Amino acid sequence: MASVVSLEWPSDGVALVTMTNPAINNHGSWAGIHELWQTLVAAREAGARVVVLASGVPGHWFEHAWLRDLSNMFQRKELSGPSDGWFGCLTELSKTDMVSIAAISGDTSGGGCEIGWACDLRVAEEQVLFSQPEVRIGVGTGIGGTSRLVRLIGRTVAAEMVLDGAPVTARRIHELGGVNKLVPTGKAVEVSLAWAMRLASHPADALAGMKRMLAQSEEHPLTEAIMNDQKIFQSFSGKPDAIARMEEVQAKFDAGATIRDTYWPDEIGEGKP
């Protein structure tokens, strides 16, 4: 089967992974999702600190499982590719040495949505619809979609999505906290790459350490999570690079710079938060 996933390097430490399978509107064939998993692995192993997941099919980001493969799997018939790609993608997206951004430029559903929910950050265009239509097919969310969705947007709207299978607008998902940035049509990849480049410019140990804190904080009661945060903090905050940066920033403060001048010179101003 022809390749449907590409890997590009727009900037140092930033990988752009694009799935383009117009023949099935970017539904997740087993072959395509396996290739997506292997491309994510290749990006991380080649030094990507941030990966942007994009679609090359207009109107569609990543859609739900290709039903030919899903049906064949349960009937033990021939599949388009190995069946390990779905959980492989989730495992790779959970790795703490690479941050992921979903650049959602078109409608996304089912397993495609579930890959998006598993990303660290989500940028969605304003025309996008999100849906978990599995109940209308007679199946379930198979790779954590319900559990992640409840944590991201709350039980009320998560219940609406998984029990009725109805679509929800990107604006509503954004208002509920499931999308980080809502952008105009055609801007998801551009905005995601700009954000990725900024993230990749942060110290690698700190970026990975903070992702590790985020991930592990959900696994512990608060008191244990705080202690675990301190353990992770100690693991990288005293390294020579961190000390050098502390000294550099303190010198700016000593010279009269403010927090705004030092950390966000280009991010706060007219029309910005």
N, C-alpha and C positions, 0 to 999 in steps of 0.2 A: 504494500500500500504506500502511496506517495506521502511524503512528509507534509504535515499540516501545521507544524510549530516551528517558529524561527527564533533565533537568539541574536540580538544586536547589543552593542556596547556604546550608548550615546555619550557616556562620560566615564571617567575613572571610577570604578567601584559600583557603577550603575548598569544593571542589565535590563533590557527590554525583551520580554518574552511574549510573542504574539501567536495566537491560534487563528488560523484561517482555513476553514473547512466549509466553503459555501455550498457544496453539494448537499449537505445536511444542516445548513444554517447554524453551524457551530454547536450542534447537539454533541453530547459527549460520547463518541464511539469509544469502545474499549481501546482500540489502537491509538486514537487521538489523545485520550487521557493518559495512556501509558507514555506516549511521546512527551506530553506536557510534563509529567513527573520526571522523566529522564533529562529533560532540558533544564528544569529547575535545579536538579542535582548538578548538572554540568556548569550552570551559572554560579552556583555557590562554590563549587570546587575550584572554579577559575578565578575566584576572588570577588564576586559580587557581594557588596555590603547591603545593597538595596536592590530589589527586583520589582519591576512594574509588569503586571499581567494585563495584556491588551488583546483586543479582537481586531482581525482584519476583515470581518464580514459586516457591512453596514446594516444597522438595525438590530444586530444581535451581539451581545457580549458572549458569555458562556451559557449555553442553554442546558436543559436537563438531559439525563442519560438517553442515548440513542436507543429507542425502544426495541429495535431489532436485536441489539446485543443483550439488553436486559431480559427480554423474553427468551432468547436463545440460552442465556445462562441458566435460567431456571429449568429449561427443558433439556439441558446438557447437550445442546447443539453447538455447532461451530461458531466461534466468536471472531470478531475482526482483529482482536489482539489479546494480550494477556489481561487478566482481570484484576491485577494488583495495582493499577494506576491510581484509582480513586483514593485509597488509603495511603498510597505512596505520596500523592500530592499533599495530603493533610500532614503527613509526617515531615515532609520537606518544609512546608510552610511553618511548622512549629519550631524548626531549628533556630536557635537564638543568635547565630552569627550572621543571619541575613534577614533584614526587614522586608516585608512585602506590601505593595500597594496595588489594589485592584483599580484599574482605570476603566470604569464601567461606561462604555460608550453606546450600548444598546440594551434591549431587553434581556433579562437574565432570569432563569427559572431552575427549579429543582436542584440537581447536583451542581449546576453552574453557580447558582446562588450560594450553595453550601461551600464551594471553593472561595467565593467572595467573602462569606462570613468568616472563613478561616484566615483570611489575610489580616495583617496588622492594621491596615488603614484602607479606606475606601473613598474614591473620588467618583461621583456619578453625575452624568449629564441630566439636565432637568426633564428630558422627555422619556427617560427610562422607566420601565415598569419592572418591579420585582415580584416573583411569584413562586410559591411552593405548591404546584398543582398535583402533587403525588396522590392525594386522596381521590381526585377525580379519575385517576387512572386505575385506582384500586391497589396502590402500593404505599410505601411510607418513605419518609426522609431517611436515607440509608447511611449518610456519612456525617451525622451530627447536626443536621440543619435545624431541627426543632430545639435541641438543647442550646446551641449557640444563639439562635434567634431570640429565645427567651431572655438570655443574658444581655443581648445587645439592645433590644427594643422593648422588653417587658412582656409579660404573659398575655395581656389583653389583645394586642395586635398580632402577636405571634399566634395566638389561638385562632384568630380570624384567618390568618394566612394558611395555617396547616389544616384546620378543620373544614374550611370552605374552598381552599385552593384559589381564592380570588386574587387578582393582582393589586399591588399597592404602589403608589407613585413614589418616585425617588424623593420628591419633596417631603412626603409624609415620613418616609424612612429617615430622612435627614433630620426632620423635626424631632423624631423619637430617639435620635442619637446613633442610628445604625450606619449612617454615612457621615464621613468627616467633612467633605466639601461637596457642595452642589454647584455645578458649573454649567455654562451654556452648551448647547449642542455643538459637538465637534471639538470641545476643549479638554476632554478627560485625559487624553494621553499627554498633551502639552503641560497641563497643570500637574499631573502626576510626575512627569519627568523632572520638572523644575523642583518639586518638593523632594523627589528622590535625590537629586544632586545636592540639595542642602543637607539632607540627612546623612548622605555619604561623606560630607565634609566634616562631620562630627568625629571625635576620636572613636576609633573602632571598638576599643574595649568598653567604653562608656555606652555606646549604642547597643552593643550586644548585652551588656550587663543590665541595662534598663529594660530591654525586651525580656530578659530572664526574670527580672522582678515582676513585670506585668503578668507573665505566664504563671509563675509560681504563686503569685498572690491569690489566685483563684482557687488554689488547691489547699489552702491552710485557713484555719480560724485567724481572726485579726491579730491576736497576740503572737502567734507563731509566725504569721506573715511578716510582722514588723521585725522580729528577730532574724528571719530569713533575709529580709531586705538589708539588714546590717551586715550579715555574712557576705552577701553579694557585693555590697559597697566596699567592704574591706578587701575583696579579692582583686579590685582593679584601681581603686581611688588613690592608692599611695605609690603607683608606678611612676617612673621618672617623667614620662610624657605628661601625666596628669599634674605632677608637681610643677613642671615647667609652665604649663598653661595657667595654673593658679597664680604663679608669680607674675606672669605676663598680664593677666587681667587685673590683679591687685595694683600693679604699676599704673594702669589706666585710671583706677579709682583714686589712687594717690595724687594723680595729676588733675583730678577734678571731674572725671567722666561719671556719668550716671548709669544706672542699670539699663535705661533705654538706649543710651548712646553705645553701650558696650555690647549688649546681647542682641538688640533688635533694631539696628540703625536703618534697615530698609523695610521693616515689617510693620512699623507703627507710623501713622501720619494721616493725611487727608484720606478719608474713606476707608481706613483700615482700623482694626480693633486695637 
